[in-house]
Amino acid sequence: MTSPRFATLDDIRAAFADLPEPDAEAISAARARDAVLTKPPGALGRLEQVAAWMAGWQGSDRPRVASPQIVVFAANHGVAARGVSAFPPEVTAQMVANFEAGGAAINQLAQAFGARLDVHALDLDRPTEDMTEAPAMTEDDLAAAMSAGWAAVAEDSDLLICGEMGIGNTTAAAALAAALYGGRAEDWTGAGTGVAGKALEAKVATVKAALDRHEAALSDPLEALRRVGGRELAAMAGAILRARHGRVPVILDGFICTAAAAVLERARHGALDHALAGHLSAEGAHAALLDRLGKAPLVSLGLRLGEGSGAAVALGVVQAALACHSGMATFAEAGVSEG
Amino acid sequence: MTSPRFATLDDIRAAFADLPEPDAEAISAARARDAVLTKPPGALGRLEQVAAWMAGWQGSDRPRVASPQIVVFAANHGVAARGVSAFPPEVTAQMVANFEAGGAAINQLAQAFGARLDVHALDLDRPTEDMTEAPAMTEDDLAAAMSAGWAAVAEDSDLLICGEMGIGNTTAAAALAAALYGGRAEDWTGAGTGVAGKALEAKVATVKAALDRHEAALSDPLEALRRVGGRELAAMAGAILRARHGRVPVILDGFICTAAAAVLERARHGALDHALAGHLSAEGAHAALLDRLGKAPLVSLGLRLGEGSGAAVALGVVQAALACHSGMATFAEAGVSEG
């Protein structure tokens, strides 16, 4: 086991200093190739944009996804004791066992689209602190969780999806989104696994209490993550940051994943340029969050499961885009007259 | 070679008499299964609806797609001589050669999603009549083309996608949609492969001329198909009708495929219950056509290529839905607490 990537918050901040940019020449070359493929110009719509974007991050005019990786991070939340979820906290560990046994939705999707699936349970027996009473994590906790995310990205991964499981984590994500972008607790708090009525009101009050408790410290995105986030959110942020350093493109999942990713964008503008929005979740505030990030989702199918499931469905769209772009014949190769 | 399925229009009409319905028990059983899978109720959104719908047509509470089939029909249009396309008519045959050589978008998509791809060129050396001057097809032509579509559906096909290639066929589809649902030529006529300005005005005028020419006969959907359609549209209608008789679910492609399919719905209400809308095309009138059919597309990615390409991308979504539904563990199997 190598030493953790981050020991302190300063270590984390330093990792934002030298983010690689996409390969502009590869993008131009991909667009030039697209223009001579056997189809009317623009006829593959968003698929053409995805192919060019992938070309930039992979540095090739014919990008491919040979080793897609899905990493699911699981963690427990002190705030879950406040009854913010429709499910009891022990479900986090039960679902980790389900992931390991191959029985969850993300297992089926990983298999369907040929992705490697890794599951990392982060100190499940040690929930974060209740964020309405104290910072969810210490600085050591945050650095360890982000390091776990960093280390989880496989050496040969050429596309990354981060998923999560953690009873109570839409509550943390709502507080985090509000901390990063302002607005009221009720603007960012939704049904999660399925709370409504009085339970939803109590969830909103919990988010508000957390925001009030930590108000003075929330202008720093990493501090916001530490205080109202959770280990799986920190790990996703660490993995997505690691992907950027390796120029590995990322497909964002739903509200919780996007909130974790937004920490990076708020810490440094452009830090999510290597990430596209996989899907629009049915979790109410996801659309607003994607809007703040300026990202349009690939699919919108009413999913609200987490686990990376929405991004995994979008992986099929990315595979379709690359199959067309990299596999099609040109007008000259096929002897087809141009319009 | 067996004799054609249809010799006359009466033969075709007779094929609407005994359309099988979905298996209501299988739908109920699929919904009951969905309710105990390891996820919050409803958390897979549209994927859950797709799985239940597939269950009904396959008559199984755990539907699967083992042998998806894409059939592309190609034909030439007399009306193409009026310059309604950005491409010359010889491109139809050139693209058929490209399909056969594996170089087109649909070849890559079929491979990406594990679908069988068949290509049927329908009398390319014998374009239909110019619909502004005469019926596009004789009754024999129509019966032959619908028979070709009927025969193209493979015995073991468990999901069907119909695609098309035919320079000039958005002009035919626009006229057909207007014939089936009313409205002005300009409401249904779009850019196709990429016409704009004066060329688009001329395309609208061509559609209007065809509608005026055949006005008295357009209230019969099959007559509308014969007079302003084309062989590839008739073949798609025949294939989709054949699929219904075999309870094979269908994913509709874009504007041209949907216009062909709409002939069935207008001939008998409910005749497209076995078909779902794969995608929303960028071809302007597709949204209006899907709206008339009461079908919501699975994806909306700005495609406007035809060939079955949008439906093929949607096949990935259907595969995702079935993988989850049929492969996931139940709460009891996984030992996960229910909410």
Chai-1 contact restraints between the chains, C-beta under 6 A:
chainA,res_idxA,chainB,res_idxB,connection_type,confidence,min_distance_angstrom,max_distance_angstrom,comment,restraint_id
A,T38,B,N98,contact,1.0,0.0,6.0,A-B,restraint_1
A,T38,B,A104,contact,1.0,0.0,6.0,A-B,restraint_2
A,K39,B,A105,contact,1.0,0.0,6.0,A-B,restraint_3
A,K39,B,L305,contact,1.0,0.0,6.0,A-B,restraint_4
A,P40,B,T193,contact,1.0,0.0,6.0,A-B,restraint_5
A,P40,B,G194,contact,1.0,0.0,6.0,A-B,restraint_6
A,A43,B,R304,contact,1.0,0.0,6.0,A-B,restraint_7
A,A43,B,L305,contact,1.0,0.0,6.0,A-B,restraint_8
A,L44,B,L303,contact,1.0,0.0,6.0,A-B,restraint_9
A,G45,B,A282,contact,1.0,0.0,6.0,A-B,restraint_10
A,G45,B,L301,contact,1.0,0.0,6.0,A-B,restraint_11
A,G45,B,G302,contact,1.0,0.0,6.0,A-B,restraint_12
A,G45,B,L303,contact,1.0,0.0,6.0,A-B,restraint_13
A,R46,B,L301,contact,1.0,0.0,6.0,A-B,restraint_14
A,R46,B,G302,contact,1.0,0.0,6.0,A-B,restraint_15
A,A86,B,G339,contact,1.0,0.0,6.0,A-B,restraint_16
A,F87,B,G339,contact,1.0,0.0,6.0,A-B,restraint_17
A,P88,B,S337,contact,1.0,0.0,6.0,A-B,restraint_18
A,V91,B,S337,contact,1.0,0.0,6.0,A-B,restraint_19
A,Q94,B,V336,contact,1.0,0.0,6.0,A-B,restraint_20
A,N98,B,T38,contact,1.0,0.0,6.0,A-B,restraint_21
A,N98,B,A334,contact,1.0,0.0,6.0,A-B,restraint_22
A,N98,B,V336,contact,1.0,0.0,6.0,A-B,restraint_23
A,G103,B,A329,contact,1.0,0.0,6.0,A-B,restraint_24
A,G103,B,A334,contact,1.0,0.0,6.0,A-B,restraint_25
A,A104,B,T38,contact,1.0,0.0,6.0,A-B,restraint_26
A,A105,B,K39,contact,1.0,0.0,6.0,A-B,restraint_27
A,A105,B,C324,contact,1.0,0.0,6.0,A-B,restraint_28
A,A105,B,M328,contact,1.0,0.0,6.0,A-B,restraint_29
A,Q108,B,A323,contact,1.0,0.0,6.0,A-B,restraint_30
A,Q108,B,C324,contact,1.0,0.0,6.0,A-B,restraint_31
A,Q108,B,G327,contact,1.0,0.0,6.0,A-B,restraint_32
A,L109,B,A320,contact,1.0,0.0,6.0,A-B,restraint_33
A,A112,B,Q319,contact,1.0,0.0,6.0,A-B,restraint_34
A,A112,B,A320,contact,1.0,0.0,6.0,A-B,restraint_35
A,A112,B,A323,contact,1.0,0.0,6.0,A-B,restraint_36
A,T193,B,P40,contact,1.0,0.0,6.0,A-B,restraint_37
A,G194,B,P40,contact,1.0,0.0,6.0,A-B,restraint_38
A,A282,B,G45,contact,1.0,0.0,6.0,A-B,restraint_39
A,V299,B,V299,contact,1.0,0.0,6.0,A-B,restraint_40
A,L301,B,G45,contact,1.0,0.0,6.0,A-B,restraint_41
A,L301,B,R46,contact,1.0,0.0,6.0,A-B,restraint_42
A,G302,B,G45,contact,1.0,0.0,6.0,A-B,restraint_43
A,G302,B,R46,contact,1.0,0.0,6.0,A-B,restraint_44
A,L303,B,L44,contact,1.0,0.0,6.0,A-B,restraint_45
A,L303,B,G45,contact,1.0,0.0,6.0,A-B,restraint_46
A,R304,B,A43,contact,1.0,0.0,6.0,A-B,restraint_47
A,L305,B,K39,contact,1.0,0.0,6.0,A-B,restraint_48
A,L305,B,A43,contact,1.0,0.0,6.0,A-B,restraint_49
A,V313,B,A320,contact,1.0,0.0,6.0,A-B,restraint_50
A,G316,B,G316,contact,1.0,0.0,6.0,A-B,restraint_51
A,Q319,B,A112,contact,1.0,0.0,6.0,A-B,restraint_52
A,A320,B,L109,contact,1.0,0.0,6.0,A-B,restraint_53
A,A320,B,A112,contact,1.0,0.0,6.0,A-B,restraint_54
A,A320,B,V313,contact,1.0,0.0,6.0,A-B,restraint_55
A,A323,B,Q108,contact,1.0,0.0,6.0,A-B,restraint_56
A,A323,B,A112,contact,1.0,0.0,6.0,A-B,restraint_57
A,C324,B,A105,contact,1.0,0.0,6.0,A-B,restraint_58
A,C324,B,Q108,contact,1.0,0.0,6.0,A-B,restraint_59
A,G327,B,Q108,contact,1.0,0.0,6.0,A-B,restraint_60
A,M328,B,A105,contact,1.0,0.0,6.0,A-B,restraint_61
A,A329,B,G103,contact,1.0,0.0,6.0,A-B,restraint_62
A,A334,B,N98,contact,1.0,0.0,6.0,A-B,restraint_63
A,A334,B,G103,contact,1.0,0.0,6.0,A-B,restraint_64
A,V336,B,Q94,contact,1.0,0.0,6.0,A-B,restraint_65
A,V336,B,N98,contact,1.0,0.0,6.0,A-B,restraint_66
A,S337,B,P88,contact,1.0,0.0,6.0,A-B,restraint_67
A,S337,B,V91,contact,1.0,0.0,6.0,A-B,restraint_68
A,G339,B,A86,contact,1.0,0.0,6.0,A-B,restraint_69
A,G339,B,F87,contact,1.0,0.0,6.0,A-B,restraint_70
